[in-house]
Amino acid sequence: MGLFYGVLFSLFTAAIVIAGDLFIKVAADGARPITSPPMVAGIVLYAVSAVLWYFAMRHIPLGQAAVAYSMLSLIVLCGAGWAFFGEHIGLREAAGVACACLAMVLMMRIA
């Protein structure tokens, strides 16, 4: 059950950081000051993610937590960049996402 909770907290952490990243990207693209509401929202979400990360690391090894976090972040941020900011996803990016998914499978230790 520890593995389940560890991965779950890692994925929640990634989701919170992704939301924070999107707020910060909105602030940066709009050339808003660092004290703008989107930037402050991003900073607050990053702080919340630190608490969730603590709980993830209580349940699984750092390497496994990092791979789960990285995989979800990579997939969702690539998709959000494409969907919301018009960024291009080419073959290299798609291969990177596939490698991240494979890394997750290889890093998981089922106890």
C-alpha positions in Angstrom: 0.0 0.0 0.0 3.0 2.3 0.6 3.9 2.2 -3.1 0.3 3.2 -4.0 0.4 6.2 -1.7 3.8 7.2 -2.7 2.9 7.2 -6.4 -0.4 8.9 -5.6 1.4 11.7 -3.7 4.0 12.0 -6.5 1.2 12.4 -9.1 -0.7 15.0 -6.9 2.6 16.9 -6.5 3.1 16.9 -10.2 -0.5 18.1 -10.8 -0.1 21.0 -8.4 3.3 22.0 -9.9 1.8 21.8 -13.4 -0.9 24.2 -12.4 1.7 26.5 -10.8 3.8 26.3 -14.0 0.8 27.3 -16.1 0.1 30.3 -13.9 3.8 31.3 -14.1 3.8 30.9 -17.9 0.7 33.2 -18.2 2.5 35.8 -16.0 5.7 35.5 -18.1 4.0 35.6 -21.5 2.0 38.7 -20.4 5.1 40.5 -19.2 3.4 40.9 -15.9 5.4 41.9 -12.8 6.6 39.3 -10.5 4.0 40.3 -8.0 1.1 39.8 -10.4 -1.8 37.5 -9.3 -0.8 34.7 -11.8 2.7 34.7 -10.5 1.7 34.7 -6.8 -0.8 31.8 -7.5 2.1 29.9 -9.1 4.3 30.5 -6.1 1.6 29.4 -3.6 1.0 26.2 -5.7 4.7 25.4 -5.6 4.6 25.8 -1.8 1.7 23.3 -1.6 3.6 20.9 -3.8 6.5 20.9 -1.3 4.2 19.5 1.4 2.8 16.8 -0.9 6.3 15.9 -2.0 7.2 15.3 1.6 4.4 12.7 1.9 5.4 11.1 -1.3 9.0 10.5 0.0 7.6 9.0 3.2 6.2 6.1 1.2 8.6 5.3 -1.7 12.2 5.8 -2.6 13.2 9.2 -4.0 14.0 7.7 -7.4 10.6 6.2 -7.9 8.9 9.4 -6.7 11.0 11.4 -9.0 10.2 9.3 -12.0 6.4 9.3 -11.4 6.6 13.1 -10.9 8.7 13.7 -14.0 6.6 11.4 -16.2 3.4 13.1 -15.4 4.9 16.6 -15.6 6.5 15.9 -19.0 3.4 14.5 -20.5 1.0 17.1 -19.2 3.3 20.1 -19.8 4.0 19.1 -23.4 0.3 18.8 -24.0 -0.5 22.1 -22.3 2.3 23.8 -24.3 0.8 22.5 -27.5 -2.9 23.1 -26.5 -2.7 26.5 -24.8 0.5 28.1 -26.0 0.8 26.8 -29.6 4.1 25.0 -29.0 5.2 22.4 -31.5 5.5 18.7 -30.5 7.8 16.9 -32.9 9.2 13.4 -33.1 11.9 14.2 -30.6 9.5 15.4 -28.0 7.2 12.4 -28.6 10.1 10.1 -28.2 11.0 11.8 -24.9 7.5 11.3 -23.6 7.7 7.6 -24.6 11.1 7.2 -22.8 9.6 8.8 -19.7 6.8 6.3 -19.7 9.3 3.4 -20.1 11.4 4.8 -17.3 8.4 4.7 -15.0 7.8 1.1 -15.8 11.5 0.2 -15.3 11.8 2.1 -12.0 8.7 0.6 -10.3 9.4 -2.0 -7.7 6.3 -3.9 -6.8 6.7 -5.1 -3.3 
